[in-house]
Amino acid sequence: MGGPKRVAHRRAVLRAALGWFVLCLVGHLASPPPTTNNGPGPIVRLMRAPLPSPLGWAAQHYWLATRNRRELVRWEVWQDADQGGKSWGHVHRNFMPWNSGVGGGPAELVKEWRGSGAQRFSTCIEERGPVYRDRELYRAWPGPNSNTFVDAMLRECGLTWTLDGSGVGKDYRGLLGVSLTSGGTGVQVETPVLGLLLGLLLGIDEGVQVHVLALTLGIDVWPPAIVHPVGDGRFGFADADLSTDLLGVAALIDRDRAYLCEREIGQEKVRADF
C-alpha cells in the first residue's frame, strides 16, 4: 500500500513543481521592465549594473539615486575609499553619474518610488549615509560591500524592497545576524556555521530563501518567481512591493463599497419618490 501512495505523492509534487516553473516562465516573458517618471517631485531609484566579466554572470552592483530638489544624487559604496565626488570612507555621493554602469554592462532601473516616501528617504539617506556603520570597511565577498549598504539604507530609511539573488552581500549581518526581512514581513537568520555562511529567510512577501556562501536560492510567493544567484537573480514575475499591492486592493474595496452605498441611497430615494 505504501508504494503506490509514495508514487502518487511524487507525481503530485512533480506536477506542482512543473506548474510553478511554467507560471514563472510566463511571468518572466510577460513582465515589462520598470519605467521612469521624469516629472517633478521627489524620486528614489534603485539601480543596478553587472560587474565586469567574469563576475557579472553572478553578481551585480546596486546603488541608489535620489532627488529631493532638482538633480538626481547617486549614493553607493565603492571598493576603494575616497575615490571622488563627496565621500565618507567607502560611501560615495556622486562618484559617477546616476545612470552609469560599472564596467560590465549598462545600468538598469530596478524600482522607482515617488511622493512623500521618496522625500523621507532622500532626507534620511543624507543623514544616515555619511555615518553608515561599515563606511571604513569593504569586502567584496561576503560583505560588507555595495549591496550591504543599499540593503541597510532601504531598511533604515523606510523603503521595503528585497534585492534579487544577484545582489551578493545583501544578506551580510556580520558573524551572526538575526533580523526582520527587508520587507518587514518575515525573519532572516545569517550565520557562518562551518565556514559555509549559511542563512535562511522566511517571509510573507519575500518567500523562502536559503543562503550558502553568500549565494541565494529560493522562491518568491508573490509575485511568483524563482530567486537564484545567476544573471539578474530572478526568474518569474517582476518583484513588487506587497504593501503597495495591499494598499491598491484596499483602495479598490473602498471604491466598490462607496459605489454600493451610493447605489443603495439612490434606490431608497427612488422608492421614496414613488
VENZI-V240424 format. One line per field, one symbol per residue. ss: DSSP state (h for helix, s for strand, l for the rest). burial: + if it has 16 or more other ideal C-beta (glycine too) atoms within 10 Angstrom, else -. A space follows every 50 residues. Layout:
ss=???
burial=???
This chain:
ss=lhhhhhhhhhhhhhhhhhhhhhhhhhhhhhllllllllllllssssssss llllhhhllsssssssslllllsssssllllllllsssllssslllllll lllllllssssssslhhhhhhhhhhhhhhhhllllllllllllllhhhhh hhhhhhlllllllllllllllllllssssslllllsssssslhhhllsss ssslllssssssllssssssllllsssllllllssslllllhhhhhhhhh hhhhhhhhhhhhhhhhhhhhhhhl
burial=-----------------------+--++--+----------+++++++++ +---++-+++++++++++---+++++++--+-----+-++++++++-++- ++-+--++-+++++--++++++-++--++--+-++--+---+++++++++ +++++++-+++++++++++++++-------+++-++-++++-----+-+- +-+-+++-+-+--+++-+++--+++++++---++++++++++-------- ------------------------
